[in-house]
Amino acid sequence: MSQPVLIAGAGPVGLTLAAELARYGVPVRIVDRAAERTDKSKALVLWSRSLELMDRLNCTPAFLDAGRRVTGASILTADRTIGHLSFSDEPTPYPFALMIPQSDTERLLEEHCAGRGIRVERSVDLLSFKDEGATVTAMLRHPDGAEETLTTPWLIGCDGAHSTVRKGLGMTFEGDTLPSQWVLADVHLAGATRPEDEISIFWHADGVLALFPITPGRYRVIADIGETTDAAARHDPTMAEVQALLDRRGPGGIRASDPVWLAGFRINERKVKAYGAGRVFLTGDAAHIHSPAGGQGMNTGMQDAFNLAWKLALVMQGRAAESLLRSYGPERSAVGDMVLANAGRLTAAATLRGDVKQAVRNAFVSLVLHVPAVRRTMGQTMTELSIAYPDSPLTAPGGRHSGGPAAGERMPPRAGEPPVGAGDSPRFALFAAPSPEADALAARHAALLEPTPRAPVTPGAMWLVRPDGYVGLVARAGDCAAVEDYFTRLT
């Protein structure tokens, strides 16, 4: 394991992957063609599930100190609230959206990587690569023009929507560019009457206006401004135009000033069919891009990295067969499909045109958001706590027991316990009553399993939980043979 994994791209996804692999003792090199990390806010939110996973890195407190907690979201018209969604009751240590500019997310992750001896190599281009079967040969160009031929066991493309790695694999980025034009303004607002710990989404006859609190007095304003047939069209707004949007679509009395970032954009909805080939994998925007509705993009990419890292570490350390890596693509591609579909539906609803259609939409959404079960489902979806892998090759079929998560679902963190997968080695956890059989099982699989069982969720069953906190197997209490069989398939 002396040759480092090569990570192309040092955005939040690449840095998350580098941090996870370094935690497991896997050597990495991370390169980025940009001379410095972004100074823009870009992706703005870390959701509850991402914060839970970051706990294993032991870096969540730094993010909580730098970010702003938002506890809910409201959909409004000029004269009433259509519906409200609260995150406060979600079953997680982090029942909120953490608003934090991407520039800060990258800074904190880069500082964390530096603490583990990982330095981002900037102004370094990945020119080309070739999968040799047992290794990958990559050609890098350094800032002085010197070219380097690097042999790496694995290449991970975290290099964004215009990914060199994806193009080098010859993969089609399937999807569409939506016709609507959007404006984004990170500005300071005065006179806002909405709660400062809440996302406010105004549905107006002309289109949508969304206000995302960033820091005290500073907000992100997003609005659609109509459709165009020009694929290259982009309209960067002026402050006068931003103010006009606030005046027409907002609650009134809000004044914008001191812009931090003004930009126009169009929404792309694209995804690859396969998340890798051979010894090359794709993560984040290199594999999927979608509407910013719901704020899921960066989180989905970071969770790609969490998913891949523990599997890659076990394989590189010789503790699991390479076949384990075949689960990465199916698991994360299914999540990517779900995120694309959900974000597309939210965007379509927000940009609906026509008085009658909007009236029906508003009435329907108002009705369903008063149903507790619907609010719970939406809250779990937005916070990403509902992400699961029921159809994964790593999920044993038929696993369900009253009172606990089903096979494939997230195991909720328990107060006073370290997160599953924490520490310097990716290990599974067995939630089962103590027994000589469980102790013997842990001894036989010391390379894969925590040495001591954790207390079961409820009596009568046992749960085998993966290093990323998802349930791989649910069996009746004492059925150590089922766990034995599960590990046999991994190795």
N, C-alpha and C positions, 0 to 999 in steps of 0.2 A: 504493500500500500504506500510505496514511497513516492510514486508519481501523483501530482495533485490533480484533482478534478478541475476542469476549466469552466468557469462561469462567465458567459458573455452578457454583460449588462449589469450595471451597479445602481439600478433603481431600487425601490422598496422590495421587489421580489427577489432580485439577485442578492441583495444584502441579507434578506431573511434566510435564503438558502445557504449563503456563506456562513452566517452565524450558527445555523443549526448543524451544518457539517463540521464546523470547527469545534462545536460543543462535544460532538461525538469523536473527536480526534482524527477526523478525515482531513488530509491536507488539501487546500484549495488555492487556486489563483482566480482572482476576479478582475476582469478588464472592462473598460468602458471607453468608447470613442470620445465622449465629452471631456472637455478639459477640467470641468468642475461639476459638482452636483447641482441640481436645479435650485434656483432661487425663487421659484414660483410655488403657489399653494397647490395647484393641480388637484390630485385626489385629496379629499378633505376629512374623511371619517374613518375611524377604526371601530368596527362593530364588536359586540360582546364575544363572539366566538374567536375572533382574531386575538383579542386581549387574553382570553383563556389560554390559547396556544402559546402566546408570547410569555406567559407565566413560566413556561418550561425553560425559557432563555434567561429568566430572572432579570428581565429588563422592563417589565410592565410599569413599575413605580416611576421610572424616568418619563415614560410617556404620559402617565396620569398627571405628573407635575407640569408637563409642557402643554397639555391639551385642555379642552373645555368640555364638561359633561353636559350632554343634551338628553333630556329625559322623555321627550315625546315629539310628536309631529301633528300638525293640524292642517286640514284642508278647508279653505274658506272661500266665500264669495265676498262681495263688497259689503253685504249686510248681515251675513250669518255664518256660523260654523257648520260645515257639512258633516265633518267627523273628526274625531281626535283619537290618536293612537299613543298609548303610554308604554314606555319600555321599563318602567320602574318595578313592575311585578314579575319580570322574567326571572326564571330560576337559574341565576348565574351570579357570580361575585361582581359582575360588571353590568348592572341593569341600566345601561345608557349607551348612547353613541358618543364616542370621544372625538370631538372636532379638533383636528390638528393638521396644519398645512403639510403637504407632502415634503416641502423643504425641511421641516423639522423632523418628520419621520425618517427621511434619508440621513439627516445629520445624526440623530440618535442611534440609528442602526449602524452607521459607519463608525461612530465612536465605540459602540459595543464590539464591533468586529475588530477594531484596533486594539481593544483590550484583550483580545484573544490572539493577537499577532497577525491579523489579516489586514493587509493594506490594499486599497483599491488602486489598480494601475490605470491611470487616466491618460487620455489622448492616445490610447492603444486600440487599433482597429483589428478586428478579426477579418482577415481578407478571404480566407477559404479554409476548408477542412475536408478530410477524407476519412471515412470509417474503414479501418483496416481489418475489422473483424475482432481482434483481441484488444485493439487500442484505436484511438482517433488521432490522426496527424492534423494539426492546425497551423496555419500560417498567420502570424501576427505582425503588424507594423507599428513600430514605436514612434514617439514624437519626433525623434531626430531622423526618421526615415529608414532606420535600420529594420530589417525583417528578421523574424525569429521563427524557426520551425520547432513546434512543441508537440511532444507526444503525451497524450493524456488518456487515462482509462475511460473517462466519460466527459462528454461535452454537454453543457446545459445552456440552452438559449433563453435568456431572460432579457432579450434585447429589443423588446417593444414591438409596436405594430408594424414597423418596417424591417422586421427581423432578418438579419443576414443568415442566421441559422435556419430559419424556416425556409428561406429562399434556397439555401444550399441543399436542403433536403428535397427541394422540388415540390413542396406541399402547397396546395391551393388554399388560399384564404377565402373561404366561401361566405357569401353574404351580400349585403347591400349597403349603400349610403342613403340615408333617409333624406327626403326632399326639404325638410324644414331647416331653416337657419336659426341659430341660437346666439345669444350674447351672454357673456360672463363678465361680471364686474366685482372685484374684491375692493370694497369701499368702506368708508366709515359712514354710519347712519345716525342721525339725530332725530328725535321725535318718534322713534318706533314704539308703538304701544303694545306690541306682542311680547309675550314672555321671552326673556333672553336665554332661557334654557330649552327652547323649543324651535323646531323647524316649522316655518310657516309657508304654506303653498296656497297661493291665490288662483282660483279658477275664474278667469274673466272671459267675457265674450270674445275678446281679441286673442286670447291665448293665456298661457300660464306665466306666473311670476312666483319664484321661490326665493325665500330668504333663509340663509343658513348662518347662524351665529358662529363666529370664529374666535374672537377675543372680545373683551368688553368694548362695545361701540363699533367693532369691525364685523362686517357681514359679507357673505358671498351672495350676489344677486344673479339669478339665472332666469332668462325669459326667451321664449321662441318669438320670432319676428316674421313668420311667414315662410312660404315655400319658394324654391327656385329650381329651375331645370339646369342651371349651370353647376356642374360637379365641382368646379374649382372656386365657386363663389365663397367669399368670406367677408363678413362685415364686422370690423372692430368698432365697438361703440364709442361715442363721445360721452362725456359726463352729462351733457345736455340731454342726450337720448336716454341715458340711464335714468335721469331724473324724470323725464317724461313717462317712462314705463312705470316708475314708482307712483307718480301722480295718478295715472289712469287706472292701473290695475291694483294698486295697493290700498291700504285702509285710509290713506290721506294723512297729511302732516309730516311725512318723512322727508328728510333732507339728506342728500348724499354729498360727501366731500372726500378729499384726500385719497384719491384712487391709488391702490397698490398694484392692481393688474386689471387691464381691460382687454378683452379678446372676443373674437367671434369664432364659432365652430359649427360643424355639422356632425351629425351622429352616424357613426358606422356600426353596423351589426355584422360581425364576421367571426368565423371560427374554423379551425382545421378539423378534419375528421379524426386524425391520429395525433396524439401528443408526443410522438417521437418515433424513431426507427433505429434499430440496432443499439449503438452506444451513444445515441444523441437524443436528448429530450427537449421539449418546449414547455415553458411555463409563462404565466401571466399574459400580457398583451401580445406576446409572440404567438400564443395559441388561441386567444379569444379577446375580442373587443366588443363593446355594446354600449347602449344608452347609459348615461350617468344617472338615470332615474333609479333611486334606491341606494346609490352610492356603494355598489357592490364590487366594482371593478378591481381596485387595488387589493381589497380583502380577498377576493377570489384568487388573485394571483399569489398573494402571500400564503394562502392555504394550499395552493398547488405546491409551493416550496416546502411547507411543513409535511405534506403528504409524501413527497419524493425523498426528502432528506433521510428519514429513518430507514426507509427501504434500501436506499443506496448505501447507507452506513453498514447495515447488516450484511449486505452482499459483499461489500469491499473488505469487511473484516472476516469474511469466510464463515459467518454464522447462519447464513441463509442462502438458498440457491438463487441463481440469477432469475429464475422464473418468478420470484417475488416481484420483480420490477414490472412484470406484465400487468400487474393490477393498477399501476399508476394511471395509465391512459384511460381505461374504462371508468375508473372511479371519478377522475377529475373531468373527463369529457361529459359524463352525465350531469355533473354539477354545472359545467359551462352551459350545457343546453338549458338547464333550469333557469340559470341567471339570465341568459339571453331572452327566454320566453317571458319571465317576470318583468324584466326591465322594458321589454317591448310593449307589454300590456299597459304598464304604468305610463309610458310615453304616449301611447295612443289615446289613453283616457284623458291625459292632461291637455293634449293638443286638439281634441275634438272640436270641430267647427259646426255652427248651425244652432239657432236658438232652440229648436225642438230637441235635437240630439243632446244638447248640453243640459236642458231641463230634465230629460229622462236620466241622463248620467248622474246628475246631482241628486235626484230623488233616490235612485238606486243605491248609490254609494252611501248616502245618509242613512238609508234603511239598513244596509248590511253592516255598517260600522257601529250600529247600536246592538248588534248581536255579539255577546261575549265570546262565543266560539270563533267567530270570524276575526275579532280583534286579537285573540290569542294566536290564531294561525298567522295573521299578518305580522304580529310582533315577533314570533319565532322565525318567520321568514326574513324579516329585515335585519334582525340581530344575528342571523345565520346559525342560530341554535338548532334549527330543524334540519340542517344538512346531514345527510345519512348516506350509507352505502349498502342498501339492502340487496342489491344485485351484484355486489362485488365478488370476484373469485375468492376473496379473503373472508367472506361472510358465510358462516355455516348456516345452511337452510333450516328453517323451522324453529329458530331460536326466539322464544318469547316466554315470559313468566310474569304473572300478575305482580304489579308493584315495582317493576324494574324496566329498564330500557330493553328493547328488542335487539336482536343481532343486527348489526349495521348502524344502529343509532349511537348518538353521543352518550357517553357516561358522564352525568353531571358531576362537576367537582364537588368534593365534600370538605367542609371546613375542618381545618386541622390536619389535613392530609396533603402531602406533596402531590402535584399533578402527575398523572400517569405519564411516563416517558421523561420525567425530569432527571437531572443528573448527567453524567458523562457517558452514558451508554443507553441505547434504545432497547428497553425491555418491556415485555408484556406484563400485565398485572392480573392476578387471579383474585377475584372477589368471592371468597368461599369460607365456610366455617373451618377452623383449624382441625387438622386430622393428620395422622401419620402418613396417609396416602398423599395428601397435598404437600407435605414436607418432602416426601420422596420424589414427587413429580418435580418440585422446584429444584431439587438436587440434580436430577437427571437432565434438566434443561436450564442449567445455571446461566448459559450464554444468552438465553432468550427470555427468562422469566425472573421476576423479582423473587428474592429468597424467601419472603414471608407473605402468606396470603393476607389480603385485606378483608375486612369484615364484609359479609355478603350484604347486598342491598335489602333483601328480604329472605326469611328462612325458606328452605326447600329448593333452592336453586344456586347455581354458581355462574359467574360471568368471567369470561376471558376478554380482557380489554387490551387493544393494540397500543403501541407507544404514542400514537396521536390521539388517544382518548376515545376511540370508537370501539364498540363491542364487536368482537369477532365471533364469539360463540356464547350461547346460553345453553346450559345443560342442567339436569336435575342435580341436586346436592349429592356430592360424593362420586359423580361420574367422571373420575379422572381419566378414564380410557378415552372419552371424547376429546379431552384436551390433548392427550398423548397423540391421538390421530391427527389433530389439527397441526401440531408441531411437526409431525412426520411429513405432512404435505409441504411445509415451508422449507424443510432441509433436504 
